[in-house]
Amino acid sequence: MKKHILKILFIPFVCLSLVLGFNPVVKAQPAPIDEKSQSYILMDADSGKILAAKNENKKLYPASVTKIMSLLLTAEAIDTGKFGFKTELVASPDACSKGGSQIWLKEGEKMTVDDLLKATFIGSANDACTLLGEAVAGSETAFVSLMNERARELGMTNTYFENCTGLDDTAEKHLTTAKDIAIMSRELLSHTWVTKYSTVWMDTLRNGETELTNTNKLVRFYDGCTGLKTGTTSKAGSCLSASAKRDNMHLIAVVMGAPTSNDRFSDAKALLNFGFASFTNVPLTVDESLITDVHVKRAMVEKIKPVIPPTSLALVSVENAKKIDQKITLALDVTAPVEAGQVLGKVEFFAGNELVKTVNLVAPDEIREISLLECFKLFLSGVSK
């Protein structure tokens, strides 16, 4: 690994760049695959880095891929203790009236959250999904409001939900994009327990009376598949958010508007294959020998050693994996008082010409400003601060 060190005095622009963590934006290019979908995106689940994309901001109907947001809000409700996996929910008239894929809930029927998650993840059941939404927000209308609010919080700027299932017979504004789907997919996968449901190929409900088969064929046929959700309507075509993990790399491939179900699976598989073949995670370790002490003015402590960040991973192209360069920018001195964790400098890691990660070098402890009495004592002793 090549290294460069540069020591500079802090100026406002440098401090601002450290705070904001500025990184250059690199536009993702289409992957070299023979795709049939209207739009797609390939994203690294850990960093959110976009590895390939085509028409990723084109607004399209998502069909049941909508349920990723429904499941995300359900996961967040579970993790905050609103209800648990064993909580029994009572089927409402509204949930039971949903068409399309369903588990044929009957009004007043009781079913656990665990079973409803199975039905939604594996069978894409609209009635089960609606009942979960009602448990989160009280009604589907209130739940959809939360879905749109959460979308805004996640930066899904091209998304608007009209319902929690993706049924679009009467919907006109129920639209999203491949990029926005990847964003909410990544957020859902951050709740690691969801793969307990999203990776199941077949299961049953009601003591074996209701069979479930995963609508995502990649769960069975693609090595490392971790989910996630399919969707099909006449308006949307065939859509899919597919995720897979191999070794220390977790990828999300979203395809929208594929002509057929087989096309969506072949496109997603091709994207994932491209990602695993073309990129790799490399360890980034700061060279401690290049980190010098920083002089402290107006303090009893003469100098401090910046905290060295631990080794981290960065996703880079295979061809740049052995071309990692690090540049260190570090203050010559700082003036007390110094706060614990105060930024003293930064380390920028490059893969080829691409800036892949920036980490801060910070003060290990708080350092107070020297007092007048201490200054006087130092003066008498002939020491200048």
C-alpha positions as CSV (number, residue, x, y, z in Angstrom):
1,M,0.0,0.0,0.0
2,K,1.4,3.4,-1.0
3,K,1.3,6.2,1.6
4,H,1.6,10.0,1.5
5,I,1.7,12.3,4.5
6,L,0.9,16.0,4.4
7,K,0.9,18.2,7.5
8,I,-1.0,21.4,7.3
9,L,-2.4,24.1,9.5
10,F,-6.1,24.0,10.1
11,I,-8.1,26.6,8.1
12,P,-11.9,26.9,7.9
13,F,-12.2,25.0,4.6
14,V,-10.2,22.1,5.9
15,C,-12.3,21.9,9.1
16,L,-15.5,22.0,7.0
17,S,-14.4,19.2,4.8
18,L,-13.6,17.1,7.7
19,V,-17.0,17.7,9.3
20,L,-18.9,17.1,6.1
21,G,-16.8,14.1,5.1
22,F,-16.8,15.3,1.5
23,N,-16.5,12.7,-1.2
24,P,-16.6,13.1,-5.0
25,V,-19.7,11.7,-6.6
26,V,-19.1,9.1,-9.3
27,K,-22.0,8.3,-11.6
28,A,-22.7,4.6,-11.8
29,Q,-22.4,3.0,-15.3
30,P,-24.6,0.3,-16.7
31,A,-23.4,-3.2,-16.1
32,P,-22.1,-5.2,-19.1
33,I,-25.1,-7.5,-19.1
34,D,-27.9,-8.3,-21.6
35,E,-30.8,-7.1,-19.5
36,K,-34.5,-6.8,-20.5
37,S,-35.7,-4.7,-17.6
38,Q,-36.7,-1.1,-17.9
39,S,-34.5,-0.1,-15.1
40,Y,-32.1,-1.6,-12.6
41,I,-29.5,-0.9,-9.9
42,L,-26.8,-2.8,-8.2
43,M,-25.9,-1.6,-4.7
44,D,-23.5,-2.6,-1.9
45,A,-25.7,-3.4,1.1
46,D,-23.0,-2.4,3.6
47,S,-21.9,1.0,2.3
48,G,-24.8,1.9,0.0
49,K,-22.4,2.4,-2.9
50,I,-24.0,2.1,-6.3
51,L,-22.0,-0.3,-8.5
52,A,-24.1,-0.3,-11.6
53,A,-27.3,1.3,-12.8
54,K,-29.6,2.1,-15.7
55,N,-32.6,4.4,-15.5
56,E,-32.4,4.0,-11.7
57,N,-34.4,7.2,-11.1
58,K,-37.2,6.3,-13.5
59,K,-40.6,6.3,-11.7
60,L,-42.4,2.9,-12.2
61,Y,-45.1,0.8,-10.5
62,P,-43.4,-1.5,-8.0
63,A,-46.2,-4.0,-7.4
64,S,-45.6,-6.2,-4.3
65,V,-42.0,-4.9,-4.0
66,T,-43.9,-2.2,-2.1
67,K,-44.0,-4.6,0.8
68,I,-40.4,-4.0,1.6
69,M,-41.4,-0.7,3.1
70,S,-44.3,-2.4,4.9
71,L,-42.0,-5.0,6.3
72,L,-39.4,-2.4,7.3
73,L,-41.9,-0.5,9.4
74,T,-43.0,-3.8,10.9
75,A,-39.4,-4.7,11.7
76,E,-38.9,-1.3,13.3
77,A,-42.1,-1.7,15.4
78,I,-40.9,-5.1,16.6
79,D,-37.4,-3.9,17.4
80,T,-38.8,-1.0,19.5
81,G,-41.1,-3.4,21.4
82,K,-44.4,-2.2,20.0
83,F,-45.3,-5.9,19.7
84,G,-43.5,-9.2,19.5
85,F,-43.2,-12.2,17.2
86,K,-45.6,-14.2,19.4
87,T,-48.2,-11.4,19.6
88,E,-51.6,-12.5,18.2
89,L,-53.4,-10.2,15.8
90,V,-57.1,-10.4,15.0
91,A,-57.9,-10.3,11.3
92,S,-59.9,-7.2,10.4
93,P,-62.6,-6.8,7.6
94,D,-60.2,-4.6,5.6
95,A,-57.3,-7.0,5.7
96,C,-59.6,-9.9,4.8
97,S,-61.0,-8.0,1.8
98,K,-57.6,-7.8,0.0
99,G,-57.3,-9.5,-3.3
100,G,-54.3,-10.9,-5.2
101,S,-51.9,-13.1,-3.3
102,Q,-53.3,-14.0,0.1
103,I,-53.6,-16.6,2.8
104,W,-57.4,-16.2,2.9
105,L,-57.7,-14.7,6.4
106,K,-61.2,-14.8,7.9
107,E,-62.6,-12.0,9.8
108,G,-61.8,-12.5,13.5
109,E,-59.2,-15.1,12.9
110,K,-56.1,-14.9,15.2
111,M,-52.6,-15.3,13.8
112,T,-49.2,-14.5,15.3
113,V,-46.9,-11.8,14.0
114,D,-44.4,-14.6,13.3
115,D,-46.9,-16.4,10.9
116,L,-47.9,-13.1,9.3
117,L,-44.3,-12.3,8.6
118,K,-43.9,-15.7,7.0
119,A,-47.0,-15.1,4.9
120,T,-45.8,-11.7,3.7
121,F,-42.1,-12.5,3.1
122,I,-42.6,-15.9,1.6
123,G,-46.1,-15.8,0.0
124,S,-46.4,-12.1,-0.6
125,A,-49.8,-12.2,1.1
126,N,-51.7,-9.0,0.8
127,D,-54.1,-9.7,3.7
128,A,-51.2,-10.6,6.0
129,C,-49.3,-7.5,5.1
130,T,-52.3,-5.3,5.7
131,L,-52.9,-6.8,9.1
132,L,-49.3,-6.1,10.1
133,G,-49.7,-2.5,8.9
134,E,-52.8,-2.1,11.0
135,A,-50.9,-3.4,14.1
136,V,-48.2,-0.8,13.5
137,A,-50.4,2.2,12.8
138,G,-54.1,1.4,13.6
139,S,-55.3,1.4,10.0
140,E,-54.0,1.0,6.5
141,T,-54.5,4.7,5.8
142,A,-52.4,5.7,8.8
143,F,-49.8,3.0,8.0
144,V,-49.4,4.3,4.4
145,S,-48.8,7.8,5.8
146,L,-46.0,6.3,7.9
147,M,-44.6,4.6,4.8
148,N,-44.4,7.9,2.9
149,E,-42.9,9.6,5.9
150,R,-40.3,6.9,6.3
151,A,-39.5,7.1,2.6
152,R,-38.8,10.8,3.0
153,E,-36.5,10.2,6.0
154,L,-34.5,7.7,3.9
155,G,-34.1,10.1,1.1
156,M,-36.4,8.2,-1.3
157,T,-37.2,11.4,-3.2
158,N,-39.0,9.7,-6.1
159,T,-41.4,7.5,-4.2
160,Y,-45.0,7.8,-3.2
161,F,-47.2,5.0,-1.8
162,E,-51.0,4.8,-2.0
163,N,-51.3,1.4,-0.2
164,C,-49.2,-1.1,1.7
165,T,-49.4,-4.0,-0.7
166,G,-48.6,-2.8,-4.1
167,L,-52.0,-3.6,-5.6
168,D,-52.3,-1.0,-8.4
169,D,-55.6,-1.7,-10.2
170,T,-56.9,1.7,-9.1
171,A,-53.6,3.3,-8.1
172,E,-52.2,6.2,-10.3
173,K,-49.5,7.7,-8.1
174,H,-48.1,4.6,-6.5
175,L,-44.7,4.9,-8.0
176,T,-41.0,4.4,-7.0
177,T,-37.6,3.8,-8.6
178,A,-35.0,1.1,-8.6
179,K,-32.7,3.4,-6.6
180,D,-35.4,4.0,-3.9
181,I,-36.2,0.3,-3.7
182,A,-32.5,-0.4,-3.1
183,I,-32.4,2.2,-0.4
184,M,-35.4,0.7,1.5
185,S,-34.1,-2.9,0.9
186,R,-30.8,-2.0,2.4
187,E,-32.6,-0.5,5.5
188,L,-34.7,-3.7,5.9
189,L,-31.6,-5.9,5.7
190,S,-30.0,-3.9,8.5
191,H,-32.5,-5.8,10.7
192,T,-30.5,-9.0,10.5
193,W,-33.3,-11.2,11.7
194,V,-35.4,-10.6,8.6
195,T,-33.3,-13.2,6.7
196,K,-34.9,-15.8,8.9
197,Y,-38.0,-15.2,6.8
198,S,-36.7,-13.9,3.5
199,T,-34.5,-17.0,2.9
200,V,-37.1,-19.6,3.4
201,W,-38.1,-21.5,0.3
202,M,-41.2,-23.4,1.6
203,D,-43.2,-23.3,4.9
204,T,-46.7,-23.8,6.2
205,L,-49.3,-22.1,8.4
206,R,-52.3,-23.3,10.3
207,N,-50.7,-26.5,11.4
208,G,-49.7,-27.4,7.9
209,E,-53.1,-26.6,6.3
210,T,-51.8,-23.6,4.3
211,E,-48.6,-24.1,2.2
212,L,-46.2,-21.2,1.4
213,T,-43.7,-21.2,-1.5
214,N,-41.4,-18.3,-1.9
215,T,-42.1,-16.1,-4.9
216,N,-38.4,-15.4,-5.2
217,K,-36.9,-18.3,-7.0
218,L,-33.4,-17.1,-6.3
219,V,-33.8,-18.2,-2.7
220,R,-33.6,-21.7,-3.9
221,F,-31.4,-21.4,-6.9
222,Y,-28.8,-18.7,-6.3
223,D,-25.9,-19.3,-4.0
224,G,-25.9,-16.9,-1.0
225,C,-29.3,-15.4,-1.7
226,T,-30.7,-13.5,1.4
227,G,-34.0,-12.4,-0.1
228,L,-35.8,-10.2,-0.7
229,K,-39.1,-9.5,-2.6
230,T,-40.9,-10.0,-5.9
231,G,-43.7,-8.0,-7.5
232,T,-45.9,-8.5,-10.5
233,T,-48.9,-6.7,-12.0
234,S,-50.0,-5.8,-15.5
235,K,-48.9,-2.1,-14.8
236,A,-45.6,-2.9,-13.2
237,G,-44.5,-5.9,-15.2
238,S,-42.2,-8.2,-13.3
239,C,-40.1,-6.6,-10.5
240,L,-37.6,-7.9,-8.0
241,S,-35.3,-6.7,-5.3
242,A,-32.8,-9.5,-4.8
243,S,-30.1,-9.7,-2.3
244,A,-27.2,-12.1,-1.8
245,K,-24.2,-12.4,0.4
246,R,-20.9,-14.2,-0.3
247,D,-17.9,-14.0,2.1
248,N,-17.8,-10.4,3.3
249,M,-19.8,-8.8,0.4
250,H,-23.6,-8.3,0.5
251,L,-25.2,-7.0,-2.7
252,I,-28.7,-5.8,-3.6
253,A,-29.9,-6.0,-7.2
254,V,-33.2,-4.3,-8.1
255,V,-34.9,-4.8,-11.5
256,M,-38.1,-3.1,-12.6
257,G,-40.4,-3.5,-15.5
258,A,-39.1,-6.8,-16.8
259,P,-41.3,-8.4,-19.6
260,T,-41.6,-11.8,-17.8
261,S,-40.9,-13.4,-14.4
262,N,-38.0,-15.3,-15.8
263,D,-36.5,-12.1,-17.2
264,R,-36.5,-10.4,-13.8
265,F,-34.7,-13.4,-12.3
266,S,-32.1,-13.6,-15.1
267,D,-31.4,-9.9,-14.9
268,A,-31.0,-9.9,-11.2
269,K,-28.8,-12.9,-11.3
270,A,-26.7,-11.3,-14.0
271,L,-26.3,-8.2,-11.9
272,L,-25.3,-10.1,-8.8
273,N,-22.8,-12.2,-10.8
274,F,-21.3,-9.1,-12.2
275,G,-21.0,-7.6,-8.7
276,F,-19.4,-10.6,-7.1
277,A,-16.9,-11.0,-10.0
278,S,-16.0,-7.3,-10.4
279,F,-15.7,-6.0,-6.9
280,T,-14.1,-7.0,-3.6
281,N,-13.9,-5.7,-0.1
282,V,-10.3,-4.7,0.9
283,P,-9.1,-3.9,4.5
284,L,-8.1,-0.3,5.1
285,T,-5.5,0.1,7.8
286,V,-4.0,3.4,8.8
287,D,-0.2,3.3,8.8
288,E,0.5,4.3,12.5
289,S,4.1,5.1,11.7
290,L,3.0,8.1,9.7
291,I,0.8,9.5,12.5
292,T,2.9,12.1,14.4
293,D,2.1,13.9,17.7
294,V,0.2,17.2,17.5
295,H,1.6,20.1,19.5
296,V,-0.9,21.7,22.0
297,K,-0.7,25.4,22.7
298,R,-1.9,27.1,25.9
299,A,-2.1,23.8,27.8
300,M,-0.1,21.9,30.4
301,V,0.1,19.0,28.0
302,E,2.7,19.6,25.4
303,K,1.5,17.2,22.7
304,I,-1.1,14.5,22.0
305,K,-1.2,11.4,19.9
306,P,-4.3,11.2,17.6
307,V,-6.5,8.1,18.0
308,I,-5.8,5.7,15.2
309,P,-9.1,4.4,13.6
310,P,-9.5,0.6,13.5
311,T,-9.2,-1.3,10.3
312,S,-12.3,-1.1,8.1
313,L,-13.4,-2.5,4.8
314,A,-14.1,-0.7,1.5
315,L,-15.6,-2.1,-1.6
316,V,-13.4,-1.5,-4.7
317,S,-13.1,-2.9,-8.2
318,V,-11.0,-6.1,-8.4
319,E,-8.6,-4.3,-10.7
320,N,-7.9,-1.6,-8.1
321,A,-7.7,-3.9,-5.1
322,K,-3.9,-3.8,-5.1
323,K,-3.7,-0.1,-5.9
324,I,-4.7,1.3,-2.5
325,D,-3.1,4.6,-1.5
326,Q,-3.6,6.6,1.7
327,K,-3.0,10.3,2.2
328,I,-2.8,11.7,5.7
329,T,-3.7,15.4,6.6
330,L,-2.8,16.3,10.1
331,A,-2.7,19.6,12.1
332,L,0.8,20.8,13.2
333,D,-0.8,22.2,16.4
334,V,-4.0,23.0,18.1
335,T,-4.9,25.5,20.8
336,A,-6.5,24.4,24.1
337,P,-9.1,23.8,25.2
338,V,-9.3,20.5,23.2
339,E,-12.4,18.3,23.4
340,A,-12.2,14.5,23.5
341,G,-12.9,13.3,20.0
342,Q,-12.0,16.7,18.4
343,V,-10.9,16.2,14.8
344,L,-7.2,16.7,14.4
345,G,-6.8,15.4,10.9
346,K,-8.0,12.8,8.4
347,V,-6.8,9.8,6.4
348,E,-8.1,9.5,2.8
349,F,-8.0,6.1,1.1
350,F,-7.8,5.9,-2.6
351,A,-8.3,2.9,-5.0
352,G,-6.6,4.1,-8.1
353,N,-8.0,7.6,-8.5
354,E,-11.2,7.0,-6.6
355,L,-11.6,8.2,-3.0
356,V,-13.2,5.2,-1.3
357,K,-13.1,6.2,2.3
358,T,-12.2,9.0,4.7
359,V,-11.6,8.5,8.4
360,N,-10.9,11.1,11.0
361,L,-7.9,11.3,13.4
362,V,-9.2,12.6,16.7
363,A,-8.0,13.7,20.1
364,P,-8.0,10.9,22.7
365,D,-8.9,13.0,25.7
366,E,-10.1,16.4,26.8
367,I,-7.4,19.0,27.4
368,R,-8.2,22.1,29.3
369,E,-6.7,25.5,28.8
370,I,-3.9,26.5,31.1
371,S,-4.8,28.7,34.0
372,L,-3.3,32.0,34.8
373,L,-1.7,30.6,38.0
374,E,-0.2,27.7,36.0
375,C,1.1,30.2,33.4
376,F,2.7,32.2,36.1
377,K,4.4,29.1,37.6
378,L,5.7,28.1,34.2
379,F,6.9,31.6,33.6
380,L,8.9,31.5,36.9
381,S,10.3,28.2,35.9
382,G,11.4,29.5,32.5
383,V,9.0,27.4,30.5
384,S,7.1,29.1,27.7
385,K,3.6,27.9,26.6
